[in-house]
Amino acid sequence: MAEPRIRISIEGAIATITVARPEKLNAFDIDMLKELSAACDDVEANAAVRVAILTGEGKAFSAGGDIRAWGGMEANEFGHAWVRFGHRVFERLATLRMPLIAAVNGHALGGGLELAAAADIRIAETQVKIGLPEAGLGMVPGWSGTQRLVKRFGAQAVRRMLLGGEVLAAAEAETLGILDQVVETGTAVEAAKTYAARIAARGPAATEVSKLMIAVANNEDNGAAVEALGSILVAKTGDLKEGVAAFTGKRPADFKGEW
């Protein structure tokens, strides 16, 4: 059986998700996208986990999509099996119930930058370079590079990378607000763990709800966020308990407006 290329390790309240295909600079193929989706499910299902860290194995964070994985696809397959599926997986990552920190230990280009953008906090090493080289290959970003990145970092920074082909050094990316912290080479994961411990020490319910509220304010997945907030609130009410009891007891509900 092949070694998993998306690995999970858990230390207390902190889960670390590692993209582990270093020989290909952690470039994604379809199977890796499936593994990442499953990893999101596993991490989110673990009630003990309050914070997640995302990083890459080896010298790269991620080179994005493996050209050999999609280069030979017909247009319809490319649009659906690759772009739409990858977009859903990255959206799943971005909407994890717990805060996600990207420990950007190496270059993050194209889909690799889209991957980092799915995180709530980005801590990168000083040698890191980021960019969106897609137009140079005759294609466009497909995993929310023109959507989430613009919402989170502003349109002008994205224009420079995508239209102008600029590759930004970590220091400039921090100035532009794309990166939250720049640390010395080889220390991104430890710095992320330190920040994760800071988050984990705060109220987990308040932190989860705060993440949802920020998503609503930033026009990110508003429908799902609002419904999640409403469902969490209603799930704690006496009325819901009465409704379930009435249903199972096959009797009319006697709602009292209990919160």
PyRosetta script that sets phi, psi and omega in degrees:
from pyrosetta import init, pose_from_sequence

init()
pose = pose_from_sequence("MAEPRIRISIEGAIATITVARPEKLNAFDIDMLKELSAACDDVEANAAVRVAILTGEGKAFSAGGDIRAWGGMEANEFGHAWVRFGHRVFERLATLRMPLIAAVNGHALGGGLELAAAADIRIAETQVKIGLPEAGLGMVPGWSGTQRLVKRFGAQAVRRMLLGGEVLAAAEAETLGILDQVVETGTAVEAAKTYAARIAARGPAATEVSKLMIAVANNEDNGAAVEALGSILVAKTGDLKEGVAAFTGKRPADFKGEW")
pose.set_psi(1, 133.7)
pose.set_omega(1, -177.5)
pose.set_phi(2, -68.0)
pose.set_psi(2, 147.0)
pose.set_omega(2, 176.6)
pose.set_phi(3, -65.5)
pose.set_psi(3, 140.0)
pose.set_omega(3, 177.1)
pose.set_phi(4, -63.8)
pose.set_psi(4, 142.6)
pose.set_omega(4, 179.5)
pose.set_phi(5, -102.1)
pose.set_psi(5, -1.9)
pose.set_omega(5, 166.7)
pose.set_phi(6, -122.4)
pose.set_psi(6, 113.1)
pose.set_omega(6, -173.4)
pose.set_phi(7, -111.9)
pose.set_psi(7, 146.8)
pose.set_omega(7, 178.9)
pose.set_phi(8, -121.8)
pose.set_psi(8, 132.7)
pose.set_omega(8, 169.9)
pose.set_phi(9, -130.7)
pose.set_psi(9, 145.6)
pose.set_omega(9, -176.7)
pose.set_phi(10, -128.1)
pose.set_psi(10, 127.5)
pose.set_omega(10, 174.9)
pose.set_phi(11, -124.3)
pose.set_psi(11, 104.0)
pose.set_omega(11, -178.6)
pose.set_phi(12, 61.4)
pose.set_psi(12, -120.6)
pose.set_omega(12, -177.2)
pose.set_phi(13, -91.2)
pose.set_psi(13, 3.8)
pose.set_omega(13, -174.4)
pose.set_phi(14, -114.6)
pose.set_psi(14, 123.5)
pose.set_omega(14, 174.7)
pose.set_phi(15, -104.2)
pose.set_psi(15, 138.1)
pose.set_omega(15, 176.0)
pose.set_phi(16, -115.5)
pose.set_psi(16, 123.3)
pose.set_omega(16, 176.9)
pose.set_phi(17, -104.1)
pose.set_psi(17, 120.9)
pose.set_omega(17, -177.3)
pose.set_phi(18, -115.6)
pose.set_psi(18, 125.9)
pose.set_omega(18, 173.6)
pose.set_phi(19, -81.5)
pose.set_psi(19, 115.5)
pose.set_omega(19, -168.4)
pose.set_phi(20, -120.8)
pose.set_psi(20, 75.2)
pose.set_omega(20, 172.2)
pose.set_phi(21, -139.7)
pose.set_psi(21, 59.5)
pose.set_omega(21, -170.6)
pose.set_phi(22, -61.7)
pose.set_psi(22, -28.9)
pose.set_omega(22, -179.1)
pose.set_phi(23, -66.9)
pose.set_psi(23, -17.7)
pose.set_omega(23, 177.1)
pose.set_phi(24, -117.3)
pose.set_psi(24, 25.1)
pose.set_omega(24, -179.7)
pose.set_phi(25, 55.0)
pose.set_psi(25, 34.1)
pose.set_omega(25, 177.6)
pose.set_phi(26, 59.2)
pose.set_psi(26, 33.4)
pose.set_omega(26, 175.1)
pose.set_phi(27, -74.1)
pose.set_psi(27, 144.7)
pose.set_omega(27, -175.0)
pose.set_phi(28, -91.6)
pose.set_psi(28, 142.2)
pose.set_omega(28, 163.7)
pose.set_phi(29, -119.2)
pose.set_psi(29, -178.2)
pose.set_omega(29, -175.8)
pose.set_phi(30, -59.6)
pose.set_psi(30, -44.8)
pose.set_omega(30, -178.5)
pose.set_phi(31, -61.6)
pose.set_psi(31, -35.9)
pose.set_omega(31, 178.1)
pose.set_phi(32, -68.4)
pose.set_psi(32, -36.5)
pose.set_omega(32, 175.8)
pose.set_phi(33, -61.9)
pose.set_psi(33, -40.7)
pose.set_omega(33, 177.6)
pose.set_phi(34, -63.9)
pose.set_psi(34, -41.0)
pose.set_omega(34, 178.8)
pose.set_phi(35, -64.7)
pose.set_psi(35, -39.1)
pose.set_omega(35, 179.6)
pose.set_phi(36, -65.5)
pose.set_psi(36, -41.2)
pose.set_omega(36, 177.7)
pose.set_phi(37, -60.9)
pose.set_psi(37, -44.6)
pose.set_omega(37, 178.7)
pose.set_phi(38, -64.3)
pose.set_psi(38, -37.1)
pose.set_omega(38, 178.5)
pose.set_phi(39, -63.7)
pose.set_psi(39, -38.9)
pose.set_omega(39, 176.6)
pose.set_phi(40, -60.5)
pose.set_psi(40, -43.2)
pose.set_omega(40, 179.1)
pose.set_phi(41, -62.3)
pose.set_psi(41, -44.0)
pose.set_omega(41, -177.7)
pose.set_phi(42, -64.9)
pose.set_psi(42, -43.8)
pose.set_omega(42, -178.6)
pose.set_phi(43, -67.0)
pose.set_psi(43, -43.9)
pose.set_omega(43, -177.3)
pose.set_phi(44, -67.6)
pose.set_psi(44, -29.2)
pose.set_omega(44, -179.1)
pose.set_phi(45, -76.5)
pose.set_psi(45, -14.0)
pose.set_omega(45, -179.4)
pose.set_phi(46, -85.8)
pose.set_psi(46, 105.5)
pose.set_omega(46, -174.5)
pose.set_phi(47, -64.3)
pose.set_psi(47, -20.4)
pose.set_omega(47, -178.6)
pose.set_phi(48, -77.4)
pose.set_psi(48, -18.3)
pose.set_omega(48, -175.5)
pose.set_phi(49, -83.1)
pose.set_psi(49, 125.5)
pose.set_omega(49, 179.5)
pose.set_phi(50, -110.4)
pose.set_psi(50, -20.3)
pose.set_omega(50, -179.0)
pose.set_phi(51, -144.4)
pose.set_psi(51, 146.5)
pose.set_omega(51, 175.4)
pose.set_phi(52, -123.8)
pose.set_psi(52, 146.5)
pose.set_omega(52, 176.0)
pose.set_phi(53, -117.6)
pose.set_psi(53, 138.5)
pose.set_omega(53, 178.3)
pose.set_phi(54, -119.2)
pose.set_psi(54, 127.7)
pose.set_omega(54, 179.6)
pose.set_phi(55, -148.7)
pose.set_psi(55, 177.8)
pose.set_omega(55, 179.7)
pose.set_phi(56, -118.6)
pose.set_psi(56, 152.1)
pose.set_omega(56, 178.0)
pose.set_phi(57, -90.1)
pose.set_psi(57, 139.8)
pose.set_omega(57, 178.4)
pose.set_phi(58, 88.3)
pose.set_psi(58, -148.2)
pose.set_omega(58, -171.1)
pose.set_phi(59, -91.6)
pose.set_psi(59, -5.3)
pose.set_omega(59, -179.3)
pose.set_phi(60, -119.9)
pose.set_psi(60, 150.9)
pose.set_omega(60, 168.1)
pose.set_phi(61, -77.1)
pose.set_psi(61, -61.3)
pose.set_omega(61, 171.3)
pose.set_phi(62, -169.1)
pose.set_psi(62, 137.6)
pose.set_omega(62, 175.8)
pose.set_phi(63, -88.3)
pose.set_psi(63, 6.8)
pose.set_omega(63, 176.9)
pose.set_phi(64, 89.5)
pose.set_psi(64, -138.6)
pose.set_omega(64, -179.1)
pose.set_phi(65, -83.7)
pose.set_psi(65, 136.3)
pose.set_omega(65, 178.2)
pose.set_phi(66, -71.7)
pose.set_psi(66, 116.7)
pose.set_omega(66, -177.7)
pose.set_phi(67, -56.6)
pose.set_psi(67, -35.5)
pose.set_omega(67, 179.8)
pose.set_phi(68, -68.2)
pose.set_psi(68, -20.6)
pose.set_omega(68, 179.9)
pose.set_phi(69, -79.2)
pose.set_psi(69, -29.9)
pose.set_omega(69, -176.1)
pose.set_phi(70, -119.1)
pose.set_psi(70, -14.2)
pose.set_omega(70, -172.2)
pose.set_phi(71, -60.1)
pose.set_psi(71, -29.4)
pose.set_omega(71, -178.0)
pose.set_phi(72, -97.5)
pose.set_psi(72, 5.3)
pose.set_omega(72, -177.4)
pose.set_phi(73, -74.6)
pose.set_psi(73, 145.1)
pose.set_omega(73, 170.7)
pose.set_phi(74, -71.7)
pose.set_psi(74, 160.9)
pose.set_omega(74, -172.4)
pose.set_phi(75, -55.7)
pose.set_psi(75, -44.7)
pose.set_omega(75, -177.5)
pose.set_phi(76, -65.5)
pose.set_psi(76, -44.1)
pose.set_omega(76, 178.3)
pose.set_phi(77, -64.5)
pose.set_psi(77, -41.5)
pose.set_omega(77, 179.4)
pose.set_phi(78, -60.6)
pose.set_psi(78, -44.1)
pose.set_omega(78, -177.6)
pose.set_phi(79, -68.6)
pose.set_psi(79, -36.8)
pose.set_omega(79, -174.9)
pose.set_phi(80, -97.1)
pose.set_psi(80, -56.4)
pose.set_omega(80, -174.6)
pose.set_phi(81, -71.9)
pose.set_psi(81, -24.6)
pose.set_omega(81, -177.5)
pose.set_phi(82, -105.9)
pose.set_psi(82, -62.5)
pose.set_omega(82, -173.0)
pose.set_phi(83, -69.2)
pose.set_psi(83, -53.6)
pose.set_omega(83, -176.4)
pose.set_phi(84, -66.5)
pose.set_psi(84, -39.3)
pose.set_omega(84, 179.0)
pose.set_phi(85, -66.2)
pose.set_psi(85, -47.5)
pose.set_omega(85, 178.7)
pose.set_phi(86, -60.2)
pose.set_psi(86, -37.9)
pose.set_omega(86, 178.6)
pose.set_phi(87, -62.2)
pose.set_psi(87, -42.9)
pose.set_omega(87, 179.1)
pose.set_phi(88, -64.3)
pose.set_psi(88, -39.4)
pose.set_omega(88, -179.7)
pose.set_phi(89, -66.1)
pose.set_psi(89, -43.6)
pose.set_omega(89, -179.9)
pose.set_phi(90, -67.4)
pose.set_psi(90, -33.5)
pose.set_omega(90, 175.8)
pose.set_phi(91, -66.0)
pose.set_psi(91, -38.3)
pose.set_omega(91, 176.6)
pose.set_phi(92, -60.2)
pose.set_psi(92, -42.4)
pose.set_omega(92, 179.4)
pose.set_phi(93, -64.7)
pose.set_psi(93, -43.8)
pose.set_omega(93, -177.3)
pose.set_phi(94, -66.5)
pose.set_psi(94, -25.6)
pose.set_omega(94, -175.6)
pose.set_phi(95, -105.5)
pose.set_psi(95, 21.1)
pose.set_omega(95, 171.6)
pose.set_phi(96, -52.3)
pose.set_psi(96, 145.4)
pose.set_omega(96, -177.5)
pose.set_phi(97, -65.7)
pose.set_psi(97, -27.2)
pose.set_omega(97, -179.6)
pose.set_phi(98, -101.7)
pose.set_psi(98, 156.6)
pose.set_omega(98, 175.8)
pose.set_phi(99, -59.2)
pose.set_psi(99, 145.3)
pose.set_omega(99, -179.8)
pose.set_phi(100, -120.2)
pose.set_psi(100, 129.5)
pose.set_omega(100, 178.2)
pose.set_phi(101, -111.3)
pose.set_psi(101, 127.0)
pose.set_omega(101, 174.1)
pose.set_phi(102, -91.2)
pose.set_psi(102, 118.4)
pose.set_omega(102, 173.2)
pose.set_phi(103, -94.0)
pose.set_psi(103, 93.5)
pose.set_omega(103, -172.1)
pose.set_phi(104, -84.9)
pose.set_psi(104, 94.7)
pose.set_omega(104, -172.9)
pose.set_phi(105, -90.0)
pose.set_psi(105, -5.1)
pose.set_omega(105, 179.9)
pose.set_phi(106, -160.3)
pose.set_psi(106, -172.9)
pose.set_omega(106, -174.6)
pose.set_phi(107, -58.8)
pose.set_psi(107, 144.5)
pose.set_omega(107, 179.0)
pose.set_phi(108, -128.7)
pose.set_psi(108, 100.1)
pose.set_omega(108, -173.5)
pose.set_phi(109, -121.8)
pose.set_psi(109, 142.0)
pose.set_omega(109, 177.8)
pose.set_phi(110, 58.5)
pose.set_psi(110, -121.9)
pose.set_omega(110, 178.2)
pose.set_phi(111, -60.2)
pose.set_psi(111, -23.8)
pose.set_omega(111, 175.9)
pose.set_phi(112, -67.0)
pose.set_psi(112, -37.4)
pose.set_omega(112, 175.5)
pose.set_phi(113, -71.8)
pose.set_psi(113, -38.6)
pose.set_omega(113, 175.6)
pose.set_phi(114, -60.6)
pose.set_psi(114, -36.8)
pose.set_omega(114, 176.9)
pose.set_phi(115, -63.5)
pose.set_psi(115, -47.6)
pose.set_omega(115, 179.4)
pose.set_phi(116, -63.8)
pose.set_psi(116, -34.9)
pose.set_omega(116, -178.3)
pose.set_phi(117, -67.5)
pose.set_psi(117, -20.4)
pose.set_omega(117, 177.9)
pose.set_phi(118, -69.9)
pose.set_psi(118, -17.5)
pose.set_omega(118, -179.4)
pose.set_phi(119, -79.8)
pose.set_psi(119, 159.2)
pose.set_omega(119, 177.3)
pose.set_phi(120, -82.0)
pose.set_psi(120, -31.8)
pose.set_omega(120, -179.7)
pose.set_phi(121, -132.9)
pose.set_psi(121, 139.3)
pose.set_omega(121, 178.3)
pose.set_phi(122, -123.4)
pose.set_psi(122, 119.4)
pose.set_omega(122, 176.7)
pose.set_phi(123, -115.4)
pose.set_psi(123, 119.0)
pose.set_omega(123, -173.5)
pose.set_phi(124, -122.4)
pose.set_psi(124, 153.6)
pose.set_omega(124, 176.5)
pose.set_phi(125, -82.3)
pose.set_psi(125, 155.9)
pose.set_omega(125, -169.4)
pose.set_phi(126, -62.5)
pose.set_psi(126, -26.1)
pose.set_omega(126, -178.2)
pose.set_phi(127, -83.8)
pose.set_psi(127, -5.6)
pose.set_omega(127, -173.2)
pose.set_phi(128, -66.9)
pose.set_psi(128, 141.8)
pose.set_omega(128, 172.0)
pose.set_phi(129, -124.2)
pose.set_psi(129, 143.9)
pose.set_omega(129, -179.8)
pose.set_phi(130, -127.8)
pose.set_psi(130, 153.7)
pose.set_omega(130, 179.0)
pose.set_phi(131, -178.0)
pose.set_psi(131, 172.5)
pose.set_omega(131, 178.3)
pose.set_phi(132, -126.5)
pose.set_psi(132, 86.0)
pose.set_omega(132, -173.9)
pose.set_phi(133, -83.5)
pose.set_psi(133, 6.6)
pose.set_omega(133, -170.2)
pose.set_phi(134, -53.9)
pose.set_psi(134, -44.9)
pose.set_omega(134, -176.0)
pose.set_phi(135, -62.2)
pose.set_psi(135, -27.0)
pose.set_omega(135, 176.9)
pose.set_phi(136, -69.5)
pose.set_psi(136, -15.7)
pose.set_omega(136, 176.0)
pose.set_phi(137, -102.4)
pose.set_psi(137, 4.5)
pose.set_omega(137, -179.2)
pose.set_phi(138, 79.6)
pose.set_psi(138, 21.6)
pose.set_omega(138, 179.7)
pose.set_phi(139, -132.5)
pose.set_psi(139, -179.5)
pose.set_omega(139, 179.4)
pose.set_phi(140, -125.5)
pose.set_psi(140, 160.1)
pose.set_omega(140, 176.4)
pose.set_phi(141, -61.5)
pose.set_psi(141, 142.3)
pose.set_omega(141, -177.6)
pose.set_phi(142, -124.6)
pose.set_psi(142, -7.2)
pose.set_omega(142, -177.0)
pose.set_phi(143, -111.5)
pose.set_psi(143, 43.6)
pose.set_omega(143, 176.7)
pose.set_phi(144, 81.5)
pose.set_psi(144, 23.8)
pose.set_omega(144, 178.6)
pose.set_phi(145, -67.1)
pose.set_psi(145, -27.8)
pose.set_omega(145, 177.6)
pose.set_phi(146, -101.7)
pose.set_psi(146, -1.5)
pose.set_omega(146, -177.5)
pose.set_phi(147, -111.3)
pose.set_psi(147, -70.1)
pose.set_omega(147, -178.9)
pose.set_phi(148, -61.6)
pose.set_psi(148, -40.9)
pose.set_omega(148, -177.6)
pose.set_phi(149, -63.2)
pose.set_psi(149, -41.0)
pose.set_omega(149, 178.8)
pose.set_phi(150, -65.8)
pose.set_psi(150, -42.9)
pose.set_omega(150, 179.9)
pose.set_phi(151, -62.8)
pose.set_psi(151, -38.3)
pose.set_omega(151, -174.5)
pose.set_phi(152, -89.5)
pose.set_psi(152, -31.4)
pose.set_omega(152, -173.3)
pose.set_phi(153, -117.5)
pose.set_psi(153, -11.0)
pose.set_omega(153, -177.9)
pose.set_phi(154, 96.5)
pose.set_psi(154, 149.3)
pose.set_omega(154, -173.9)
pose.set_phi(155, -67.7)
pose.set_psi(155, -34.6)
pose.set_omega(155, -171.6)
pose.set_phi(156, -67.7)
pose.set_psi(156, -39.9)
pose.set_omega(156, 177.9)
pose.set_phi(157, -63.0)
pose.set_psi(157, -39.1)
pose.set_omega(157, 178.9)
pose.set_phi(158, -68.3)
pose.set_psi(158, -39.5)
pose.set_omega(158, 176.4)
pose.set_phi(159, -57.4)
pose.set_psi(159, -45.1)
pose.set_omega(159, -177.5)
pose.set_phi(160, -62.1)
pose.set_psi(160, -41.5)
pose.set_omega(160, -178.1)
pose.set_phi(161, -76.3)
pose.set_psi(161, -41.4)
pose.set_omega(161, -173.8)
pose.set_phi(162, -86.2)
pose.set_psi(162, -47.5)
pose.set_omega(162, -179.0)
pose.set_phi(163, -79.5)
pose.set_psi(163, -42.8)
pose.set_omega(163, -177.5)
pose.set_phi(164, -90.0)
pose.set_psi(164, -10.1)
pose.set_omega(164, 179.5)
pose.set_phi(165, 69.1)
pose.set_psi(165, 20.2)
pose.set_omega(165, -179.3)
pose.set_phi(166, -71.0)
pose.set_psi(166, 136.1)
pose.set_omega(166, 172.8)
pose.set_phi(167, -105.6)
pose.set_psi(167, 121.7)
pose.set_omega(167, -172.8)
pose.set_phi(168, -97.9)
pose.set_psi(168, 136.9)
pose.set_omega(168, 173.0)
pose.set_phi(169, -75.4)
pose.set_psi(169, 160.0)
pose.set_omega(169, -175.5)
pose.set_phi(170, -57.6)
pose.set_psi(170, -41.7)
pose.set_omega(170, -176.7)
pose.set_phi(171, -62.0)
pose.set_psi(171, -42.9)
pose.set_omega(171, 179.9)
pose.set_phi(172, -70.0)
pose.set_psi(172, -39.0)
pose.set_omega(172, 178.6)
pose.set_phi(173, -62.0)
pose.set_psi(173, -34.0)
pose.set_omega(173, 176.3)
pose.set_phi(174, -67.6)
pose.set_psi(174, -41.8)
pose.set_omega(174, 178.2)
pose.set_phi(175, -60.7)
pose.set_psi(175, -36.2)
pose.set_omega(175, -179.5)
pose.set_phi(176, -80.5)
pose.set_psi(176, -5.2)
pose.set_omega(176, 179.5)
pose.set_phi(177, 84.8)
pose.set_psi(177, 7.3)
pose.set_omega(177, 178.1)
pose.set_phi(178, -76.0)
pose.set_psi(178, -38.3)
pose.set_omega(178, 174.6)
pose.set_phi(179, -108.4)
pose.set_psi(179, 143.9)
pose.set_omega(179, -178.8)
pose.set_phi(180, -92.7)
pose.set_psi(180, -27.2)
pose.set_omega(180, -178.0)
pose.set_phi(181, -154.4)
pose.set_psi(181, 140.0)
pose.set_omega(181, 175.4)
pose.set_phi(182, -116.8)
pose.set_psi(182, 129.4)
pose.set_omega(182, -176.4)
pose.set_phi(183, -126.3)
pose.set_psi(183, 172.2)
pose.set_omega(183, -178.3)
pose.set_phi(184, -67.5)
pose.set_psi(184, 155.5)
pose.set_omega(184, 178.8)
pose.set_phi(185, -55.5)
pose.set_psi(185, 133.6)
pose.set_omega(185, 177.4)
pose.set_phi(186, 87.1)
pose.set_psi(186, 3.3)
pose.set_omega(186, -174.9)
pose.set_phi(187, -119.0)
pose.set_psi(187, 6.3)
pose.set_omega(187, -174.3)
pose.set_phi(188, -63.5)
pose.set_psi(188, -43.0)
pose.set_omega(188, -177.2)
pose.set_phi(189, -65.8)
pose.set_psi(189, -43.7)
pose.set_omega(189, 179.0)
pose.set_phi(190, -64.7)
pose.set_psi(190, -39.8)
pose.set_omega(190, 177.4)
pose.set_phi(191, -64.2)
pose.set_psi(191, -38.1)
pose.set_omega(191, 178.2)
pose.set_phi(192, -66.0)
pose.set_psi(192, -39.0)
pose.set_omega(192, 178.4)
pose.set_phi(193, -64.9)
pose.set_psi(193, -38.2)
pose.set_omega(193, 177.1)
pose.set_phi(194, -62.7)
pose.set_psi(194, -44.9)
pose.set_omega(194, 179.7)
pose.set_phi(195, -68.1)
pose.set_psi(195, -37.2)
pose.set_omega(195, 179.4)
pose.set_phi(196, -62.9)
pose.set_psi(196, -39.8)
pose.set_omega(196, 178.3)
pose.set_phi(197, -63.0)
pose.set_psi(197, -34.8)
pose.set_omega(197, 177.8)
pose.set_phi(198, -63.9)
pose.set_psi(198, -43.2)
pose.set_omega(198, 178.8)
pose.set_phi(199, -68.1)
pose.set_psi(199, -43.4)
pose.set_omega(199, -176.0)
pose.set_phi(200, -62.8)
pose.set_psi(200, -23.7)
pose.set_omega(200, -179.0)
pose.set_phi(201, -78.8)
pose.set_psi(201, -10.7)
pose.set_omega(201, -178.9)
pose.set_phi(202, -90.3)
pose.set_psi(202, 169.7)
pose.set_omega(202, -177.7)
pose.set_phi(203, -60.7)
pose.set_psi(203, 117.6)
pose.set_omega(203, -176.0)
pose.set_phi(204, -63.9)
pose.set_psi(204, -39.5)
pose.set_omega(204, 179.5)
pose.set_phi(205, -67.1)
pose.set_psi(205, -44.6)
pose.set_omega(205, 179.3)
pose.set_phi(206, -63.7)
pose.set_psi(206, -36.9)
pose.set_omega(206, 179.7)
pose.set_phi(207, -66.6)
pose.set_psi(207, -44.3)
pose.set_omega(207, 179.4)
pose.set_phi(208, -62.9)
pose.set_psi(208, -45.5)
pose.set_omega(208, -180.0)
pose.set_phi(209, -66.7)
pose.set_psi(209, -37.8)
pose.set_omega(209, 178.6)
pose.set_phi(210, -61.6)
pose.set_psi(210, -40.2)
pose.set_omega(210, 178.0)
pose.set_phi(211, -61.1)
pose.set_psi(211, -42.5)
pose.set_omega(211, 177.9)
pose.set_phi(212, -64.0)
pose.set_psi(212, -42.3)
pose.set_omega(212, -179.3)
pose.set_phi(213, -64.6)
pose.set_psi(213, -38.1)
pose.set_omega(213, 177.3)
pose.set_phi(214, -65.0)
pose.set_psi(214, -39.9)
pose.set_omega(214, 178.6)
pose.set_phi(215, -61.0)
pose.set_psi(215, -41.1)
pose.set_omega(215, 178.1)
pose.set_phi(216, -63.9)
pose.set_psi(216, -45.9)
pose.set_omega(216, -178.9)
pose.set_phi(217, -62.0)
pose.set_psi(217, -30.1)
pose.set_omega(217, -177.7)
pose.set_phi(218, -95.6)
pose.set_psi(218, 12.5)
pose.set_omega(218, 178.9)
pose.set_phi(219, 57.1)
pose.set_psi(219, 39.4)
pose.set_omega(219, 177.5)
pose.set_phi(220, -109.1)
pose.set_psi(220, 115.0)
pose.set_omega(220, 174.6)
pose.set_phi(221, 50.6)
pose.set_psi(221, 48.6)
pose.set_omega(221, -174.2)
pose.set_phi(222, -56.3)
pose.set_psi(222, -43.5)
pose.set_omega(222, -175.7)
pose.set_phi(223, -60.6)
pose.set_psi(223, -48.8)
pose.set_omega(223, -179.0)
pose.set_phi(224, -65.3)
pose.set_psi(224, -40.0)
pose.set_omega(224, -178.7)
pose.set_phi(225, -65.9)
pose.set_psi(225, -44.5)
pose.set_omega(225, -179.6)
pose.set_phi(226, -64.3)
pose.set_psi(226, -42.9)
pose.set_omega(226, -179.6)
pose.set_phi(227, -66.9)
pose.set_psi(227, -36.2)
pose.set_omega(227, 177.2)
pose.set_phi(228, -65.0)
pose.set_psi(228, -44.9)
pose.set_omega(228, 178.6)
pose.set_phi(229, -61.8)
pose.set_psi(229, -45.2)
pose.set_omega(229, 179.6)
pose.set_phi(230, -63.6)
pose.set_psi(230, -40.1)
pose.set_omega(230, -178.8)
pose.set_phi(231, -67.6)
pose.set_psi(231, -40.1)
pose.set_omega(231, 177.5)
pose.set_phi(232, -61.0)
pose.set_psi(232, -42.9)
pose.set_omega(232, -179.3)
pose.set_phi(233, -64.6)
pose.set_psi(233, -50.1)
pose.set_omega(233, -177.0)
pose.set_phi(234, -65.8)
pose.set_psi(234, -33.3)
pose.set_omega(234, -178.1)
pose.set_phi(235, -62.2)
pose.set_psi(235, -19.9)
pose.set_omega(235, -178.2)
pose.set_phi(236, -95.9)
pose.set_psi(236, 2.4)
pose.set_omega(236, -174.4)
pose.set_phi(237, -88.7)
pose.set_psi(237, 154.9)
pose.set_omega(237, 173.8)
pose.set_phi(238, -65.9)
pose.set_psi(238, -32.0)
pose.set_omega(238, 179.9)
pose.set_phi(239, -61.0)
pose.set_psi(239, -40.5)
pose.set_omega(239, 179.5)
pose.set_phi(240, -65.1)
pose.set_psi(240, -43.5)
pose.set_omega(240, 178.6)
pose.set_phi(241, -59.4)
pose.set_psi(241, -40.5)
pose.set_omega(241, 179.0)
pose.set_phi(242, -67.4)
pose.set_psi(242, -41.1)
pose.set_omega(242, 179.6)
pose.set_phi(243, -61.7)
pose.set_psi(243, -43.0)
pose.set_omega(243, 179.3)
pose.set_phi(244, -67.0)
pose.set_psi(244, -43.1)
pose.set_omega(244, -179.9)
pose.set_phi(245, -62.5)
pose.set_psi(245, -40.0)
pose.set_omega(245, 179.5)
pose.set_phi(246, -66.2)
pose.set_psi(246, -40.4)
pose.set_omega(246, 179.5)
pose.set_phi(247, -63.7)
pose.set_psi(247, -48.5)
pose.set_omega(247, -178.2)
pose.set_phi(248, -69.3)
pose.set_psi(248, -29.1)
pose.set_omega(248, 179.0)
pose.set_phi(249, -87.9)
pose.set_psi(249, -0.7)
pose.set_omega(249, 178.6)
pose.set_phi(250, 54.3)
pose.set_psi(250, 51.0)
pose.set_omega(250, 179.1)
pose.set_phi(251, -137.7)
pose.set_psi(251, 163.3)
pose.set_omega(251, 176.2)
pose.set_phi(252, -67.1)
pose.set_psi(252, 144.1)
pose.set_omega(252, 178.9)
pose.set_phi(253, -76.8)
pose.set_psi(253, 144.8)
pose.set_omega(253, 176.8)
pose.set_phi(254, -115.6)
pose.set_psi(254, 78.1)
pose.set_omega(254, -176.9)
pose.set_phi(255, -73.0)
pose.set_psi(255, 137.3)
pose.set_omega(255, -178.9)
pose.set_phi(256, -119.0)
pose.set_psi(256, 7.8)
pose.set_omega(256, 179.8)
pose.set_phi(257, 68.4)
pose.set_psi(257, 34.3)
pose.set_omega(257, -176.8)
pose.set_phi(258, -87.0)
pose.set_psi(258, 127.0)
pose.set_omega(258, 178.0)
pose.set_phi(259, -92.1)
pose.dump_pdb("model.pdb")
